[in-house]
Amino acid sequence: MSPTPATPAKDLAALKERLREKARAYGFDLCRVTSAEAIPKAGDALDAFVAAGHHGSMEWMATTADRRRAPQALWPQARSVIVLAMNYGPEEDPRALLDEPSLGAISVYARHRDYHDIIKGRLKQIAGWLVSELSCDLKVFVDTAPVMEKPLAAAAGMGWQGKHTNLVSREFGSWLFLSEIFLDVELPADEAETDHCGQCRACLDACPTAAFPAPYRLDARRCISYLTIELKGPIPRDLRPLIGNRIYGCDDCLAACPWNKFAQAAREAKLIARDDLKRPALVDLAALDDAAFRAHFSGSPVKRIGRDRFLRNVLIALGNAAGSAEAATCLAAALPHLDDDNALVRGAAIWAVSRLADETQFRHLADARADRETDPDAKDEWAAGLAGLADE
């Protein structure tokens, strides 16, 4: 419930300054406030995104669209939204790893602890302080509820949504984790940020799969982050060669933004990349069974997609090492997965081997296994691999 009697405006302004100090003390790099009614057009953009099918298999985006449209659609009591951001900037440009085909590229955000675990506890501590100060009701969110966090962050003056649809900050570039506190008290709102992209299209040109049909529009079905994280089935064949060695997410459009010249490396120790996730060898990752996968990625966002989808990604990356000095080693790592228990993994292994093996070896493997395959997708992979040999 709202504080009674009403808190004077000057006291709320002073409280907001103390809130920013508190947020900084808890590891947040930015803290801004906007009205719960600040994004009236965001729902229209979401509707257009879903209507175009650009959400792919993420049906939850369609089913939660009504609640996602505005804070008050999710929680009618909301009057203000506090947006907090934590910088996770890398120490170096993550794209440098893309030139090393035997190594796996994991998105910067997933190279250490799951940010949800880090942020939610601290949000709750700030929320507890707010309740003690204002006797208010509130809700906290960290990316797992239907909240339009990027439009809210822009409305709060934290940055703007760039042509790649992600938030860009003049202070921290592209590398911010967002979270929100909805409360039933109307705090003084900060001024919204304006768009500073100008004529630049660096992020659009950097996308390896052409996932942007136009500036400010993303087709998730072509996005490598979607393909390697959200997509549960086989990755479309025509997109596999474009994925390169990216095995969990993609940072290309983020890293290409010129505003990153102002970016800083993360100051939160739990967000600094683990050494073993900076430059992991694909052959080592391919050897992980389910138990080893869970142990290796304990506490990491990577663990959420499970061993089978992760191995699918690793095998695609191994196949993309064809023609490199490490191709023979990559082939040796892929071959055992032709007999994997999981059909998704077998299918990816067939594709990888079809690229890494010579024609004679692949035909021999197909003769020995293709007729025994029971999964339709995996059978199609054998057929496509053999058809590819015929086309050469």
N, C-alpha and C positions, 0 to 999 in steps of 0.2 A: 504494500500500500504506500501511497505517497506520504511524505513527511507532513505532520500536522503540529503547529500551524505551518503554512508555506514558508520555505526557507527564502530569505531575502536574496535578490539577484546578486548583490555584491558578495554575499557569503558563498553563493554557488560558484562565482568566478574565482574566488580565492580557493575554494575546494578543488576546482579543476586544475589549478596550478599545483596543488599538493598531490593530486592524482598523478600528474605527469612525473613528479619527483618519485612517487611511490613506484610507478611503472618502471622508471629507469633503475631503481634499486632492485627490482625483481628481474632485471635483464632485458626488458623491452627497450628498443631503440627509438621508437616513435609512439606517441599517444595522442590521438585527436578525437574530436567529438562532432557528431552530426545529428540532425533530427531524424526521427524514425520515419518521417514523411519525405525524406530528401531525394529518393530515387523513383519518382513516379513512372518513368519511362523504361526502367530496367526490365520490367516484366514483358514489355513488347519485344524487346531484343531477344529475350529468352524464347518467347513464343515463335519468333521467326527462325531461330536456331533449330528448335525441335521440329518445326513444320518442314524445314528443308532436309531433315534426316541427318543433320550434321552431328547429332549426339551419338550416332552409331548404335551400339548395343547397350548403351547406358540408359536403360529404360527408367531408372529412378529419376532422371532429369525430367522426364515427361510426367511421371506420376506425382512428383512433388512440386510441379510448376506453380500451382495455385498458392502453396505455402511459401514458395521461394520468391514470389513477386515483390514482396515488401516486408519489412520487419513486423508490421502490425498484422499482416496476414498469418504470420507464424505465431505471434504472441500479441494479442490485441491491446494489452496494457502498455506496450512499449511507447515511450515518449522520446527517448534519446538513445543513441548508439555510440558507445565508446569503442573506437577501433584501435587496436594495438598491433605493433609490428616488431618482429625480431629479425635482425639481419643474419643471414647465413652465407654471406659472401665468401667465395673461394679465395684461396691464396694465389691462384694462377688461373689463366684462361682454360676452362675444361676442354675446349676444342683441340688443344695440343695433342691429346691422347688419340684423336681420330686417325692420326697418321701411323698408328702402331697396331696393325691388324691382329696381332696375336694377343693383345690385351683387351679387356672388357671395359667399356665406358659406362659407368654408373652415374646417374644424374647427381649433381652436387647435393641436392637436398637429402639424398638417401645414403650418404657416405658415413653416417654416424647414427646416433640415437634417433628414434622416431620422434619428430618434433611434436606430435600430439601429446606424447607422454611428458615432454618437458614443459610445454606451454600450459596445458590444462591445469596442472597443480598450482602454477603461479597465478593464473587467472582467478582461481578460486580464492587464493589469498587476498588478491586485490578486491575481489567481490566481497569478501568478509569485511574488509576495511570500509568499503563503501556502505554496506548495510549498517555498520556501527556508526558511521557519520551521518547518514541520511534516513535511517529507518525505512529504506525503500525495498521494493521487490525487484528482482533482476534475474537474468538468465545469461549463462556464459556459453560461448560457442567456439570451437576450434575445427573448422573445416569439415566436420562430419554431419552437420545439420543443413537443411535447405536455406542457406543464407547467401545473399548476393554480396559476397564480401568485397569484391573488387570495385563495383560501383559505390558501395558504402565508403570504402577507403578513399576513393576519389572525391566523393562528396564531403568527406571530413578533411580534405586538404593534404592527404598523405602522399598523393601522387596522381597519376592519370592512367587510364587504360590505353596502352600504346597500340600500334597497328597490329601487334601480335596478340592482342586482347588481354595481355598480362599487365599488372600494375608496374609503372615506372616511377621511381622516386628521384628527385633532383639530388637528394643526399646519399642514397644508397643504391641507385641504379635499379637493377632487376631482382635483387636477391632479398626478398622479404617474405617471412611467414606472417600471415594475417590471423587475427582472432578478434572476437567481439564480445562486448557486454551490452545486453539490452537492459535498460532500466526504466522504471515508470516515473522518473523525475526528468524534467526538462532542463538539462544543463545548457549553458551558453555554447552555441555551435561555432565551430571553426569555419573559415572561409574555404570553399571548394577550390581544388586545384584546376588549372586549365591545361589543355593539351599542348605539349611542347614538341611534338614529333615533327612538325613542319613538313618539308618535302622528303624527309628521310624515309627510306624503305629498306634499311639494312636488315631488319629482322625478317621481312618477307623474302628477301633474296637469299637469306641464309638457310631457309628451310629445305632440307634435302628431298622431301617428298611433296613439295608444293601444296602444303596443307592449308594455305590461305587463298581462297577464291577471290578475295578482295581485301583491301586494308580494313582492319577492325572486324574481320570475319574469319572464323576458324572452322574448317571441316575436320572434326575429330577423327573421322574414319581414315584420314591420311596422316594423322599426327603420330609420330613415333612414340610419344609418351602414352597415347591411347593404345597403340598396337602392342607395346611391350608390357603394359600394366593392366589396362582395363579389358582388352580383348581376351576372351577365354578360349577361342578356337584357333585354328591355324591362321597365321598371318598371310594375307593375300600374296600370291607368288610375285606379282609385278612390283610389289613394294619391298620385298625382301632384300634385293641387292642394294637398295637405297638406304637401308638401315645401318649398313657398315658394321662396326663393332659396338654399337649401342645396345646394351643388354638390359637396361632398366631406365626408361625415360630418355629425355633428350634436352639439352640445354642450348642448342644452337641459336634459336631466336632470342633467347634471353642474353646470351653472351655477346651477340652481335650488336646490341644496343650501344650507341655512342655515349649514352648517359652513364655507362659503367665506369667511365673515367673518374667519376666521383665515388665509386663504390669502395667499400672497406671490407677487409676480411672479418669474419665473424668473431665477436668477442666472447660469446658463450662457449665454454670449453666443450660442452656436450654436443655442439654442432660442428666442431672442427673435424675434418675428415680423418677417419681411421686410416692408418698407413696401408693396411691390407685391402682397403676398398678404393684406394686411389688409382692403382695400376694392377688390378688382378689379372693373372694369366688365365686365358680362356681354357686351356687344357686342364688346369687345376680345378676350375669351376665345373667343367664337364664331368669330373670324376666324383662329384658329390652325390651320395645317396640321400634319401629323405632325412635321415637322422643327422647326417653331416651338414646338410643344407640348413636345417633348423638351428643347429648349434652355431654354425658360421655366421648366420644372419640374425642371431638372437638380439632383440632390441632394435633391429633395423626395419625400416619400411619395406625393404625387399622381401622380408619373410612373409608378408601378407599375400603375395601372389602364389606362394607355394612352390615346391620343388619342380613340378611338371611344367608349369608355364615358364619358370625361370630357365629350365633346361631347354625348352623350345627356343627362347631368346639366345641362349649361349650357342646352340647349334646353328642358328641362322648366322650368328657372327662368325662361327668357325667356317661356314660355307663361304662367307665373304672374304676369307683369307686366301681364297684360291688365287694362284699366281704369285703369291708372296714367298719369301724365303722360308716361312714357317708352315707352308701348305702341307707338307708331309706329316709334320707333327700334329697339325690340326686334323688331318684325315684319321690318324691313329686314335685321336681322342673321340672322334665322331662315330667310328665304326661300331663300338660296343652297343651304342644306343639303337642300332637297327633291330636289336632284340629286346628293347626296353619293354616293361610291362604296360606302360602308358602309350596309347595310340598317338596322342598329340606329340609326344617326344619322338616316337618312331617316325612319324611323318616329317618332322623337322630334320631328323637324322638322315632320312632318305634324300632330302633336298641337299643337305650339306655334302653328303658323300657324292651325289651326282655332280657336284661342282668341283670336288677335290680329287676324285679318283679318275684314272684314265678310262677310256671307253671299254677296254677289255675287262678291267676289274669291275666296273659298274655292271656290265652285262652279266658277268658271272654271279655277282651278288643278287641281281634281279632274278636270274634263273633259279637261284637257291631259295629265295624268300618270297618273291612277289605272289606266287600262287597260294602260299600259306597264309597270307595276310587276310584278316577278316574285317578290319576296319575300312569303311569306304574311303575316308579321306586319305589314309595311308596307301590304300590301293591306287588311288589317283596319283599320289606322289611317285610311285614306281612307274606308272604309265607316263606321267609327265617327264620324268627323268629319261626314260627310253625315247620318248618323242623328241626330246631335246638333242639326243645323240643323232637321231635321224636327220634333224634339221641342220646339223653342223656340216 
